[in-house]
Amino acid sequence: MKTFFYLCLAAGAIVLPASERARNVVFQMASVVVTGLEQVFLQGEYAEVRMVDGAEFDAVIKEPGRLVIVDFHHEETSGSYSEKSEFDESVNRLPSKVLIAKVLAGRNIELMDRLQIHNVPTLRVYREGQLLEEFKGKVDTDRFLEVVRYHLANPDSKPRKEGYIGPLQDDWLPEGVQQRPRDGAVTPLDYDLERSRKK
């Protein structure tokens, strides 16, 4: 469909007796119209999938009004293709408020270093430039979709801090367990010896 529109517009532009500038304007307008039509008819209500490189990354994750899933991965191999395609198929059915940005790790080494991503595949979820979630390695599709749907339903959701259990209280140790002194002069061995003498 897109190719047909471009061919019609190219034919029209060639026969136009107008200047080259007019033809360029027609081509630009046609490109905008075709992209809009493609989003309405071909993508519809589903998530947009876009290949992204290091130069575009910062702008893409700040795209307003959208939840951005960044998929850092290697180029597909035949062994991993079927498993990856099942995951992609599920994620691609997310609503249009989601943008799926695919980043090829091997072609964007500087970006990977800057973001300190050492394990691939890695999935990150951003909202307006803020990192909300990160998944490393093989991902459970159902759990991932549950997390994404949570952030879609809660536009004010905050980043989840991994392993954070809140501020520690004075009595945070289980009963019968004592906290070691913070005196740097006492080694753990000295402390254990002193404790065994008191018993």
Rosetta blueprint (number, residue, H / E / L):
1 M L
2 K H
3 T H
4 F H
5 F H
6 Y H
7 L H
8 C H
9 L H
10 A H
11 A H
12 G H
13 A H
14 I H
15 V H
16 L L
17 P L
18 A L
19 S L
20 E H
21 R H
22 A H
23 R H
24 N H
25 V H
26 V H
27 F H
28 Q H
29 M H
30 A H
31 S H
32 V H
33 V H
34 V H
35 T H
36 G H
37 L H
38 E H
39 Q H
40 V H
41 F H
42 L H
43 Q H
44 G L
45 E L
46 Y E
47 A L
48 E E
49 V E
50 R E
51 M E
52 V L
53 D L
54 G H
55 A H
56 E H
57 F H
58 D H
59 A H
60 V H
61 I H
62 K L
63 E L
64 P L
65 G L
66 R L
67 L E
68 V E
69 I E
70 V E
71 D E
72 F E
73 H E
74 H L
75 E L
76 E L
77 T L
78 S H
79 G H
80 S H
81 Y H
82 S H
83 E H
84 K H
85 S H
86 E H
87 F H
88 D H
89 E H
90 S H
91 V H
92 N H
93 R L
94 L L
95 P E
96 S L
97 K L
98 V E
99 L E
100 I E
101 A E
102 K E
103 V E
104 L E
105 A H
106 G H
107 R H
108 N L
109 I H
110 E H
111 L H
112 M H
113 D H
114 R H
115 L H
116 Q L
117 I L
118 H L
119 N L
120 V L
121 P L
122 T E
123 L E
124 R E
125 V E
126 Y E
127 R E
128 E L
129 G L
130 Q E
131 L E
132 L E
133 E E
134 E E
135 F E
136 K E
137 G L
138 K L
139 V L
140 D L
141 T H
142 D H
143 R H
144 F H
145 L H
146 E H
147 V H
148 V H
149 R H
150 Y H
151 H H
152 L H
153 A H
154 N L
155 P L
156 D L
157 S L
158 K L
159 P L
160 R L
161 K L
162 E L
163 G L
164 Y L
165 I L
166 G L
167 P L
168 L L
169 Q L
170 D L
171 D L
172 W L
173 L L
174 P L
175 E L
176 G L
177 V L
178 Q L
179 Q L
180 R L
181 P L
182 R L
183 D L
184 G L
185 A L
186 V L
187 T L
188 P H
189 L H
190 D H
191 Y H
192 D H
193 L H
194 E H
195 R H
196 S H
197 R H
198 K H
199 K L
